[in-house]
């Protein structure tokens, strides 16, 4: 794995809170920041994926499929909301 160094400027209050969270989780501050960045990137990519995917959706076909789902089959235990 290739590593890079980056200068990160955080507000003092945010840095202190991040240090407290890292300590309470038993991880290094660097690890906490890596995980936080990975989670954010993942969330943004997921949003982008669903936006792109929805652009290819065929709403009429999806509605027809949902209308047929379960037809002729009574609800089973556990189907309740």
DSSP file (Angstrom, degrees, kcal/mol; ACC not computed):
  #  RESIDUE AA STRUCTURE BP1 BP2  ACC     N-H-->O    O-->H-N    N-H-->O    O-->H-N    TCO  KAPPA ALPHA  PHI   PSI    X-CA   Y-CA   Z-CA
    1    1 A X              0   0    0      0, 0.0     2,-0.3     0, 0.0     0, 0.0   0.000 360.0 360.0 360.0 129.4    0.0    0.0    0.0
    2    2 A X        -     0   0    0      1,-0.0     2,-0.4     2,-0.0     0, 0.0  -0.641 360.0-154.8 -81.4 136.6    1.3    3.4   -1.0
    3    3 A X        -     0   0    0     -2,-0.3     2,-0.4     2,-0.0    -1,-0.0  -0.869   8.7-168.1-114.4 147.9    1.2    6.0    1.7
    4    4 A X        -     0   0    0     -2,-0.4     2,-0.4     2,-0.0    -2,-0.0  -0.970  15.7-135.3-131.8 148.4    1.1    9.7    1.4
    5    5 A X        -     0   0    0     -2,-0.4     2,-0.4     2,-0.0    -2,-0.0  -0.864  24.2-178.2-102.8 138.6    1.5   12.5    3.8
    6    6 A X        -     0   0    0     -2,-0.4     2,-0.6     2,-0.0    -2,-0.0  -0.995  29.2-123.4-136.0 140.1   -0.9   15.4    3.8
    7    7 A X        -     0   0    0     -2,-0.4     2,-0.5     2,-0.0    -2,-0.0  -0.743  31.8-166.3 -81.4 124.1   -1.0   18.5    5.9
    8    8 A X        -     0   0    0     -2,-0.6     2,-0.7     2,-0.0    -2,-0.0  -0.955   7.3-161.6-117.7 121.9   -4.4   18.6    7.6
    9    9 A X        +     0   0    0     -2,-0.5     2,-0.3     6,-0.0    -2,-0.0  -0.901  17.6 172.5-105.9 115.9   -5.6   21.8    9.2
   10   10 A X        -     0   0    0     -2,-0.7     2,-0.1     2,-0.0    -2,-0.0  -0.877  40.1 -99.7-118.4 151.5   -8.4   21.3   11.7
   11   11 A X     >  -     0   0    0     -2,-0.3     4,-2.7     1,-0.1     5,-0.2  -0.430  39.2-116.6 -62.4 146.2  -10.0   23.7   14.1
   12   12 A X  H  > S+     0   0    0      1,-0.2     4,-2.5     2,-0.2     5,-0.2   0.887 114.6  51.2 -55.1 -43.1   -8.6   23.1   17.5
   13   13 A X  H  > S+     0   0    0      1,-0.2     4,-2.0     2,-0.2    -1,-0.2   0.891 111.6  47.4 -64.3 -39.0  -12.0   22.0   18.9
   14   14 A X  H  > S+     0   0    0     -3,-0.2     4,-2.6     2,-0.2    -2,-0.2   0.901 111.6  50.5 -68.9 -41.0  -12.5   19.5   16.1
   15   15 A X  H  X S+     0   0    0     -4,-2.7     4,-2.4     2,-0.2    -2,-0.2   0.922 110.8  48.8 -62.3 -44.4   -9.0   18.1   16.5
   16   16 A X  H  X S+     0   0    0     -4,-2.5     4,-2.1    -5,-0.2    -1,-0.2   0.900 112.4  48.3 -63.9 -40.3   -9.4   17.7   20.3
   17   17 A X  H  X S+     0   0    0     -4,-2.0     4,-2.6     2,-0.2    -1,-0.2   0.908 110.5  51.3 -66.0 -41.5  -12.8   15.9   19.8
   18   18 A X  H  X S+     0   0    0     -4,-2.6     4,-2.6     1,-0.2    -2,-0.2   0.896 109.5  50.7 -62.3 -39.8  -11.2   13.7   17.1
   19   19 A X  H  X S+     0   0    0     -4,-2.4     4,-2.5     2,-0.2    -1,-0.2   0.911 110.5  49.3 -63.4 -42.1   -8.4   12.8   19.5
   20   20 A X  H  X S+     0   0    0     -4,-2.1     4,-2.6     2,-0.2    -2,-0.2   0.921 112.5  47.2 -63.2 -43.6  -11.0   11.9   22.3
   21   21 A X  H  X S+     0   0    0     -4,-2.6     4,-2.0     2,-0.2    -2,-0.2   0.926 111.9  50.2 -64.7 -44.3  -13.0    9.7   19.9
   22   22 A X  H  X>S+     0   0    0     -4,-2.6     5,-2.5     1,-0.2     4,-0.9   0.923 112.3  47.7 -59.7 -44.4   -9.9    8.0   18.7
   23   23 A X  H ><5S+     0   0    0     -4,-2.5     3,-0.5     1,-0.2    -1,-0.2   0.914 111.3  49.7 -63.6 -42.8   -8.8    7.3   22.2
   24   24 A X  H 3<5S+     0   0    0     -4,-2.6    -1,-0.2     1,-0.2    -2,-0.2   0.809 113.7  46.5 -68.3 -27.5  -12.2    6.0   23.3
   25   25 A X  H 3<5S-     0   0    0     -4,-2.0    -1,-0.2    -5,-0.2    -2,-0.2   0.573 111.9-122.7 -86.8 -11.1  -12.2    3.7   20.2
   26   26 A X  T <<5S+     0   0    0     -4,-0.9     2,-0.3    -3,-0.5    -3,-0.2   0.824  71.3 117.1  73.7  31.4   -8.7    2.6   21.0
   27   27 A X  S   <S-     0   0    0     -5,-2.5    -1,-0.3    -6,-0.2    -2,-0.2  -0.862  70.2 -96.3-126.2 162.7   -7.3    3.6   17.6
   28   28 A X     >  -     0   0    0     -2,-0.3     4,-2.3     1,-0.1     5,-0.2  -0.425  33.8-117.0 -72.6 152.6   -4.7    6.1   16.4
   29   29 A X  H  > S+     0   0    0      1,-0.2     4,-2.5     2,-0.2     5,-0.2   0.890 117.2  56.6 -56.2 -41.0   -5.9    9.5   15.3
   30   30 A X  H  > S+     0   0    0      1,-0.2     4,-2.4     2,-0.2    -1,-0.2   0.913 107.0  48.2 -57.7 -44.4   -4.5    8.7   11.8
   31   31 A X  H  > S+     0   0    0      2,-0.2     4,-2.6     1,-0.2     5,-0.2   0.915 109.9  52.1 -64.4 -42.9   -6.7    5.5   11.7
   32   32 A X  H  X S+     0   0    0     -4,-2.3     4,-2.5     1,-0.2    -2,-0.2   0.920 111.3  47.0 -58.7 -44.6   -9.8    7.4   12.8
   33   33 A X  H  X S+     0   0    0     -4,-2.5     4,-2.5     2,-0.2     5,-0.2   0.906 110.9  52.0 -65.9 -41.7   -9.2   10.0   10.0
   34   34 A X  H  X S+     0   0    0     -4,-2.4     4,-2.4     2,-0.2    -2,-0.2   0.925 112.5  45.2 -59.0 -45.8   -8.6    7.3    7.4
   35   35 A X  H  X S+     0   0    0     -4,-2.6     4,-2.6     2,-0.2    -2,-0.2   0.906 112.3  51.6 -66.2 -42.0  -11.9    5.6    8.3
   36   36 A X  H  X S+     0   0    0     -4,-2.5     4,-2.0    -5,-0.2    -2,-0.2   0.914 112.3  45.5 -62.5 -43.1  -13.8    8.8    8.4
   37   37 A X  H  X S+     0   0    0     -4,-2.5     4,-2.7     2,-0.2     5,-0.2   0.911 112.5  51.5 -66.2 -42.3  -12.6    9.8    4.9
   38   38 A X  H  X S+     0   0    0     -4,-2.4     4,-2.4    -5,-0.2    -2,-0.2   0.907 109.9  49.5 -61.5 -42.1  -13.3    6.3    3.6
   39   39 A X  H  X S+     0   0    0     -4,-2.6     4,-2.3     2,-0.2    -1,-0.2   0.908 112.7  47.1 -63.6 -42.1  -16.9    6.4    5.0
   40   40 A X  H  X S+     0   0    0     -4,-2.0     4,-2.3     2,-0.2    -2,-0.2   0.925 112.6  48.2 -66.5 -45.3  -17.5    9.8    3.4
   41   41 A X  H  X S+     0   0    0     -4,-2.7     4,-2.6     1,-0.2     5,-0.2   0.911 112.1  50.7 -61.3 -42.4  -16.1    8.8    0.0
   42   42 A X  H  X S+     0   0    0     -4,-2.4     4,-2.5    -5,-0.2    -2,-0.2   0.919 109.8  49.6 -61.5 -44.9  -18.2    5.7    0.1
   43   43 A X  H  X S+     0   0    0     -4,-2.3     4,-2.1     1,-0.2    -1,-0.2   0.906 112.8  46.9 -61.9 -42.3  -21.4    7.6    0.9
   44   44 A X  H  X S+     0   0    0     -4,-2.3     4,-2.2     2,-0.2    -2,-0.2   0.902 113.2  48.2 -68.1 -41.0  -20.7   10.1   -1.9
   45   45 A X  H  X S+     0   0    0     -4,-2.6     4,-2.6     2,-0.2    -2,-0.2   0.893 110.6  52.0 -65.6 -39.0  -19.9    7.3   -4.4
   46   46 A X  H  X S+     0   0    0     -4,-2.5     4,-2.5     2,-0.2     5,-0.2   0.924 109.8  48.6 -63.7 -44.4  -23.1    5.4   -3.4
   47   47 A X  H  X S+     0   0    0     -4,-2.1     4,-2.1     1,-0.2    -1,-0.2   0.919 112.6  48.8 -60.2 -43.7  -25.2    8.5   -3.9
   48   48 A X  H  X S+     0   0    0     -4,-2.2     4,-2.4     2,-0.2    -2,-0.2   0.897 110.1  52.1 -62.8 -42.0  -23.6    9.0   -7.3
   49   49 A X  H  X S+     0   0    0     -4,-2.6     4,-2.9     1,-0.2    -2,-0.2   0.935 111.6  45.0 -61.1 -48.7  -24.2    5.3   -8.2
   50   50 A X  H  X S+     0   0    0     -4,-2.5     4,-2.6     2,-0.2    -1,-0.2   0.856 111.7  52.8 -68.1 -33.7  -27.9    5.4   -7.4
   51   51 A X  H  X S+     0   0    0     -4,-2.1     4,-1.1    -5,-0.2    -1,-0.2   0.936 113.9  42.8 -64.6 -45.3  -28.4    8.7   -9.2
   52   52 A X  H  X S+     0   0    0     -4,-2.4     4,-0.6     1,-0.2     3,-0.3   0.912 115.3  49.9 -65.6 -42.9  -26.8    7.3  -12.3
   53   53 A X  H >< S+     0   0    0     -4,-2.9     3,-1.2     1,-0.2     4,-0.2   0.891 107.0  54.0 -64.9 -40.3  -28.7    4.0  -11.9
   54   54 A X  H >< S+     0   0    0     -4,-2.6     3,-1.2     1,-0.3    -1,-0.2   0.792  98.3  65.1 -66.7 -26.1  -32.0    5.8  -11.5
   55   55 A X  H 3< S+     0   0    0     -4,-1.1    -1,-0.3    -3,-0.3    -2,-0.2   0.758 104.0  46.1 -65.9 -23.6  -31.4    7.7  -14.7
   56   56 A X  T << S+     0   0    0     -3,-1.2    -1,-0.3    -4,-0.6    -2,-0.2   0.388  89.5 122.9 -96.4   2.0  -31.6    4.3  -16.6
   57   57 A X    <   -     0   0    0     -3,-1.2     2,-0.7    -4,-0.2     3,-0.1  -0.291  55.7-146.3 -70.2 147.7  -34.7    3.2  -14.7
   58   58 A X     >  -     0   0    0      1,-0.2     4,-2.3     2,-0.0     5,-0.2  -0.890  15.3-172.3-111.0  96.4  -37.9    2.2  -16.5
   59   59 A X  H  > S+     0   0    0     -2,-0.7     4,-2.6     1,-0.2     5,-0.2   0.885  81.9  52.7 -60.7 -42.8  -40.6    3.3  -14.1
   60   60 A X  H  > S+     0   0    0      1,-0.2     4,-2.2     2,-0.2    -1,-0.2   0.925 110.9  46.8 -60.1 -45.5  -43.4    1.8  -16.0
   61   61 A X  H  > S+     0   0    0      1,-0.2     4,-2.3     2,-0.2    -1,-0.2   0.900 111.9  51.1 -64.1 -41.0  -41.7   -1.6  -16.1
   62   62 A X  H  X S+     0   0    0     -4,-2.3     4,-2.5     1,-0.2    -2,-0.2   0.911 110.1  49.3 -63.0 -42.5  -40.8   -1.4  -12.3
   63   63 A X  H  X S+     0   0    0     -4,-2.6     4,-2.2     2,-0.2    -1,-0.2   0.900 110.5  50.3 -64.8 -40.5  -44.5   -0.6  -11.5
   64   64 A X  H  X S+     0   0    0     -4,-2.2     4,-1.5     2,-0.2    -1,-0.2   0.906 111.3  49.2 -63.7 -40.5  -45.7   -3.5  -13.5
   65   65 A X  H  X S+     0   0    0     -4,-2.3     4,-1.3     1,-0.2    -2,-0.2   0.923 112.0  47.9 -64.0 -44.8  -43.3   -5.9  -11.8
   66   66 A X  H  < S+     0   0    0     -4,-2.5    -1,-0.2     1,-0.2    -2,-0.2   0.858 107.7  56.1 -65.2 -34.9  -44.3   -4.6   -8.4
   67   67 A X  H  < S+     0   0    0     -4,-2.2    -1,-0.2     1,-0.2    -2,-0.2   0.866 110.9  44.3 -65.2 -35.2  -48.0   -5.0   -9.2
   68   68 A X  H >< S+     0   0    0     -4,-1.5     3,-2.1    -5,-0.1    -1,-0.2   0.707  87.2 113.3 -80.5 -20.8  -47.4   -8.7  -10.1
   69   69 A X  T 3< S+     0   0    0     -4,-1.3     3,-0.1     1,-0.3     4,-0.0  -0.300  91.0   0.4 -60.2 125.8  -45.3   -9.4   -7.0
   70   70 A X  T >  S+     0   0    0      1,-0.2     3,-2.3    -2,-0.1    -1,-0.3   0.454  86.5 160.6  79.9   0.1  -47.0  -11.8   -4.7
   71   71 A X  T <  S+     0   0    0     -3,-2.1    -1,-0.2     1,-0.3     3,-0.1  -0.344  71.6   9.6 -59.3 127.8  -50.1  -12.1   -6.8
   72   72 A X  T 3  S+     0   0    0      1,-0.2     2,-0.5    -3,-0.1    -1,-0.3   0.490 107.1 104.5  82.0   2.7  -51.9  -15.3   -5.8
   73   73 A X    <   -     0   0    0     -3,-2.3    -1,-0.2    -4,-0.0     3,-0.1  -0.961  66.1-137.8-119.5 117.9  -49.8  -15.8   -2.7
   74   74 A X        -     0   0    0     -2,-0.5    -4,-0.0     1,-0.1    -3,-0.0  -0.351  37.2 -87.8 -69.7 154.4  -51.3  -15.0    0.6
   75   75 A X        -     0   0    0      1,-0.1     2,-0.3     4,-0.0    -1,-0.1  -0.275  44.7-144.6 -57.9 145.6  -49.1  -13.2    3.2
   76   76 A X    >   -     0   0    0      1,-0.1     3,-2.2    -3,-0.1     4,-0.2  -0.703  35.2 -72.3-108.2 165.3  -47.0  -15.4    5.3
   77   77 A X  T 3  S+     0   0    0      1,-0.3    -1,-0.1    -2,-0.3     0, 0.0  -0.309 122.2  32.2 -56.1 133.3  -46.0  -15.0    9.0
   78   78 A X  T 3  S+     0   0    0     -3,-0.1    -1,-0.3     0, 0.0    -3,-0.0   0.295  87.2 103.2  99.9  -8.2  -43.4  -12.2    9.2
   79   79 A X    <   +     0   0    0     -3,-2.2    -2,-0.1     2,-0.0    -4,-0.0   0.587  53.7 112.0 -79.4  -9.8  -44.8  -10.2    6.3
   80   80 A X              0   0    0     -4,-0.2    -4,-0.0     1,-0.1    -3,-0.0  -0.225 360.0 360.0 -65.0 153.3  -46.4   -7.7    8.7
   81   81 A X              0   0    0      0, 0.0    -1,-0.1     0, 0.0    -2,-0.0   0.431 360.0 360.0 -86.3 360.0  -45.1   -4.2    8.9
